[in-house]
């Protein structure tokens, strides 16, 4: 189970431990408050492992540990939960490095971990449950780097689902709504990364969009996250069902409002979809350069 420092991972690790399972929970930092909390609240069956999904040596170390402790039994389930995003900005404003980091953590890290554990999962005829995001299915404004990595993750897991069927391995995707997890609802975290983004932008881009544009989309995002759900049990239950149900669903959608969102996404025209996502999530005001042109046109008229 990856990404157990906070949020879904931490709550799921605790839940599975209470149910009596032997849990291998990976955290980014063994001294983090989340890791300490798991140590105190869980039984001795739970093993905490340090792993940074961007580091092959970390992944290999975790794989060796799990192999050594499950060789005779195989591994029943893998939960790919770790995820990363620290940028709220248009795709043009998001540095290429941010796209790469999202891909490294959300896609390549999870892919390497999954491939490494597949021999153990095959011997047990086990399960793979992966936490993706509706942002990987729809073009949410200002989430291109995160959304692109989740789209790749969803697709590769769907491919695994099809290819691993003959081995008896069942693969499920979890696409949660909006929940309070880790740093997602910490305004200080987003303000810091907004300042770093503004400092890194080329002058021409900053002129075209305007500092106030970046400020506005970040404020809208922070406002949006204030209504995020604190009770993570719907997601934990979906992950648990993916691991334990005789016939788990291919996709789980824990969270409110996802039904109407997917209906609009699948059946209505593009302009309605775009309007809905802006109305629901972030609706950027016009960039500075476009506002200037608008004023000139008004004067000419």
CORNORKA-V831464 format. One record per residue. N is the residue number from 1. RES is the residue in one small letter. PHI is phi in radians with two decimals (999 if undefined). Layout:
# CORNORKA-V831464
n=N res=RES phi=PHI
n=N res=RES phi=PHI
This chain:
# CORNORKA-V831464
n=1 res=x phi=999
n=2 res=x phi=-1.65
n=3 res=x phi=1.22
n=4 res=x phi=-1.74
n=5 res=x phi=-1.11
n=6 res=x phi=-2.81
n=7 res=x phi=1.03
n=8 res=x phi=-1.02
n=9 res=x phi=-1.09
n=10 res=x phi=-1.12
n=11 res=x phi=-1.13
n=12 res=x phi=-1.22
n=13 res=x phi=-1.03
n=14 res=x phi=-1.11
n=15 res=x phi=-1.10
n=16 res=x phi=-1.18
n=17 res=x phi=-1.15
n=18 res=x phi=-1.07
n=19 res=x phi=-1.27
n=20 res=x phi=1.76
n=21 res=x phi=-1.45
n=22 res=x phi=-1.50
n=23 res=x phi=-1.98
n=24 res=x phi=-1.80
n=25 res=x phi=-1.95
n=26 res=x phi=-1.64
n=27 res=x phi=-2.29
n=28 res=x phi=-1.28
n=29 res=x phi=-2.40
n=30 res=x phi=-1.15
n=31 res=x phi=-1.75
n=32 res=x phi=-1.13
n=33 res=x phi=-0.95
n=34 res=x phi=-1.14
n=35 res=x phi=-1.15
n=36 res=x phi=-1.08
n=37 res=x phi=-1.11
n=38 res=x phi=-1.12
n=39 res=x phi=-1.00
n=40 res=x phi=-1.33
n=41 res=x phi=-1.64
n=42 res=x phi=-1.86
n=43 res=x phi=-1.36
n=44 res=x phi=-1.24
n=45 res=x phi=-1.18
n=46 res=x phi=-1.36
n=47 res=x phi=-1.95
n=48 res=x phi=-1.59
n=49 res=x phi=-2.23
n=50 res=x phi=-1.42
n=51 res=x phi=-2.69
n=52 res=x phi=-1.82
n=53 res=x phi=-1.19
n=54 res=x phi=-1.57
n=55 res=x phi=-2.01
n=56 res=x phi=-0.99
n=57 res=x phi=-1.12
n=58 res=x phi=-1.13
n=59 res=x phi=-1.07
n=60 res=x phi=-1.10
n=61 res=x phi=-1.10
n=62 res=x phi=-1.14
n=63 res=x phi=-1.03
n=64 res=x phi=-1.11
n=65 res=x phi=-1.10
n=66 res=x phi=-1.15
n=67 res=x phi=-1.03
n=68 res=x phi=-1.10
n=69 res=x phi=-1.72
n=70 res=x phi=-2.29
n=71 res=x phi=-0.96
n=72 res=x phi=-1.36
n=73 res=x phi=-1.82
n=74 res=x phi=1.41
n=75 res=x phi=-2.08
n=76 res=x phi=-1.33
n=77 res=x phi=-2.53
n=78 res=x phi=-2.09
n=79 res=x phi=-2.00
n=80 res=x phi=-1.49
n=81 res=x phi=-2.04
n=82 res=x phi=-0.99
n=83 res=x phi=-2.57
n=84 res=x phi=-2.47
n=85 res=x phi=-2.82
n=86 res=x phi=-2.40
n=87 res=x phi=-2.27
n=88 res=x phi=-2.04
n=89 res=x phi=-2.94
n=90 res=x phi=-0.98
n=91 res=x phi=-1.02
n=92 res=x phi=-1.16
n=93 res=x phi=-1.50
n=94 res=x phi=-1.44
n=95 res=x phi=-1.03
n=96 res=x phi=-0.99
n=97 res=x phi=-1.05
n=98 res=x phi=-1.21
n=99 res=x phi=-1.06
n=100 res=x phi=-1.12
n=101 res=x phi=-1.11
n=102 res=x phi=-1.04
n=103 res=x phi=-1.15
n=104 res=x phi=-1.06
n=105 res=x phi=-1.36
n=106 res=x phi=-1.31
n=107 res=x phi=-1.94
n=108 res=x phi=-1.11
n=109 res=x phi=-1.08
n=110 res=x phi=-1.14
n=111 res=x phi=-1.14
n=112 res=x phi=-1.13
n=113 res=x phi=-1.11
n=114 res=x phi=-1.08
n=115 res=x phi=-1.07
n=116 res=x phi=-1.17
n=117 res=x phi=-1.62
n=118 res=x phi=-1.02
n=119 res=x phi=-1.01
n=120 res=x phi=-1.20
n=121 res=x phi=-1.19
n=122 res=x phi=-1.15
n=123 res=x phi=-1.18
n=124 res=x phi=-1.72
n=125 res=x phi=1.02
n=126 res=x phi=-1.54
n=127 res=x phi=-2.27
n=128 res=x phi=-2.15
n=129 res=x phi=-2.12
n=130 res=x phi=-2.19
n=131 res=x phi=-1.51
n=132 res=x phi=-1.88
n=133 res=x phi=-2.81
n=134 res=x phi=-1.00
n=135 res=x phi=-1.16
n=136 res=x phi=-1.49
n=137 res=x phi=-1.86
n=138 res=x phi=-2.31
n=139 res=x phi=-1.41
n=140 res=x phi=-1.05
n=141 res=x phi=-1.04
n=142 res=x phi=1.20
n=143 res=x phi=-2.19
n=144 res=x phi=-1.06
n=145 res=x phi=-1.13
n=146 res=x phi=-1.15
n=147 res=x phi=-1.07
n=148 res=x phi=-1.11
n=149 res=x phi=-1.20
n=150 res=x phi=-1.27
n=151 res=x phi=-1.12
n=152 res=x phi=-1.11
n=153 res=x phi=-1.09
n=154 res=x phi=-1.04
n=155 res=x phi=-1.17
n=156 res=x phi=-1.19
n=157 res=x phi=-1.22
n=158 res=x phi=-1.15
n=159 res=x phi=-1.16
n=160 res=x phi=-0.99
n=161 res=x phi=-0.96
n=162 res=x phi=-1.22
n=163 res=x phi=-1.30
n=164 res=x phi=-1.60
n=165 res=x phi=-0.93
n=166 res=x phi=-1.07
n=167 res=x phi=-1.50
n=168 res=x phi=1.41
n=169 res=x phi=-1.58
n=170 res=x phi=-1.79
n=171 res=x phi=-2.14
n=172 res=x phi=-2.20
n=173 res=x phi=-1.94
n=174 res=x phi=-1.92
n=175 res=x phi=-2.10
n=176 res=x phi=-1.32
n=177 res=x phi=-1.33
n=178 res=x phi=-1.85
n=179 res=x phi=-2.17
n=180 res=x phi=-1.40
n=181 res=x phi=-2.37
n=182 res=x phi=0.88
n=183 res=x phi=-1.52
n=184 res=x phi=-1.06
n=185 res=x phi=-1.98
n=186 res=x phi=-1.74
n=187 res=x phi=-0.98
n=188 res=x phi=-1.07
n=189 res=x phi=-1.07
n=190 res=x phi=-1.23
n=191 res=x phi=-1.11
n=192 res=x phi=-1.06
n=193 res=x phi=-1.24
n=194 res=x phi=-1.13
n=195 res=x phi=-1.10
n=196 res=x phi=-1.11
n=197 res=x phi=-1.12
n=198 res=x phi=-1.03
n=199 res=x phi=-1.19
n=200 res=x phi=-1.62
n=201 res=x phi=-1.26
n=202 res=x phi=-1.03
n=203 res=x phi=-0.98
n=204 res=x phi=-1.09
n=205 res=x phi=-1.19
n=206 res=x phi=-1.10
n=207 res=x phi=-1.12
n=208 res=x phi=-1.15
n=209 res=x phi=-1.61
n=210 res=x phi=1.57
n=211 res=x phi=-1.05
n=212 res=x phi=-1.13
n=213 res=x phi=-1.12
n=214 res=x phi=-1.13
n=215 res=x phi=-1.03
n=216 res=x phi=-1.12
n=217 res=x phi=-1.18
n=218 res=x phi=-1.21
n=219 res=x phi=-1.11
n=220 res=x phi=-1.09
n=221 res=x phi=-1.13
n=222 res=x phi=-1.08
n=223 res=x phi=-1.10
n=224 res=x phi=-1.06
n=225 res=x phi=-1.22
n=226 res=x phi=-1.15
n=227 res=x phi=-1.67
n=228 res=x phi=-1.11
n=229 res=x phi=-1.37
n=230 res=x phi=-1.49
n=231 res=x phi=-1.37
n=232 res=x phi=-1.55
n=233 res=x phi=-1.08
n=234 res=x phi=-1.10
n=235 res=x phi=-1.26
n=236 res=x phi=-1.02
n=237 res=x phi=-1.14
n=238 res=x phi=-1.15
n=239 res=x phi=-1.08
n=240 res=x phi=-1.09
n=241 res=x phi=-1.14
n=242 res=x phi=-1.04
n=243 res=x phi=-1.40
n=244 res=x phi=-2.01
n=245 res=x phi=-1.13
n=246 res=x phi=-1.04
n=247 res=x phi=-2.25
n=248 res=x phi=-1.17
n=249 res=x phi=-1.19
n=250 res=x phi=-1.25
n=251 res=x phi=-2.37
n=252 res=x phi=-2.03
n=253 res=x phi=-2.17
n=254 res=x phi=-1.25
n=255 res=x phi=2.21
n=256 res=x phi=-1.47
n=257 res=x phi=1.46
n=258 res=x phi=-1.29
n=259 res=x phi=-1.04
n=260 res=x phi=-1.17
n=261 res=x phi=-1.11
n=262 res=x phi=-1.25
n=263 res=x phi=-1.08
n=264 res=x phi=-1.07
n=265 res=x phi=-1.08
n=266 res=x phi=-1.51
n=267 res=x phi=-2.02
n=268 res=x phi=-1.83
n=269 res=x phi=-1.09
n=270 res=x phi=-0.98
n=271 res=x phi=-1.14
n=272 res=x phi=-1.21
n=273 res=x phi=-1.02
n=274 res=x phi=-1.11
n=275 res=x phi=-1.07
n=276 res=x phi=-1.09
n=277 res=x phi=-1.11
n=278 res=x phi=-1.21
n=279 res=x phi=-1.18
n=280 res=x phi=-1.44
n=281 res=x phi=-1.98
n=282 res=x phi=-2.26
n=283 res=x phi=-2.12
n=284 res=x phi=-1.10
n=285 res=x phi=-1.33
n=286 res=x phi=-1.13
n=287 res=x phi=-1.04
n=288 res=x phi=-0.96
n=289 res=x phi=-1.07
n=290 res=x phi=-1.26
n=291 res=x phi=-1.18
n=292 res=x phi=-1.10
n=293 res=x phi=-1.06
n=294 res=x phi=-1.08
n=295 res=x phi=-1.12
n=296 res=x phi=-1.09
n=297 res=x phi=-1.08
n=298 res=x phi=-1.13
n=299 res=x phi=-1.09
n=300 res=x phi=-1.06
n=301 res=x phi=-1.12
